[in-house]
Amino acid sequence: MAELKGTADAPQVYLPEWGHLGNGSQWMRNMDRYLRHEVDLERHKVATYDAVARQEARQAGNHTVDGLGKLQGCIPARHFFRAMQHYGDECWSDKGFVKDWYRDNPSHRAQS
């Protein structure tokens, strides 16, 4: 039988053996529990960071800095970098994007 072309260079695939875990159902239950915990933890972190940003936006009020201008609002770093990752590095330079973001997240806008 002829050897298939390119099989010598093909990556090796690791298939775990479930013998010591039964059929893998306990491992899957543990993974499910872990992922649900991590998702809940992420939601809690986001809610906490958003609350801090909203408080900063309220406290900053209508603050103006010479050379920079008026404070528009406080954007949590997590939102900032995820938007850059999703929409591209220049998304925050687009005035329309910023306007839409504050429209969708009015609690982060600085109080005037």
Summary of the structure (lengths in Angstrom):
residues: 112
radius of gyration: 24.4
end to end distance: 79.2
largest distance: 79.2
contacts: 211
relative contact order: 0.11
helix: 62%
strand: 5%
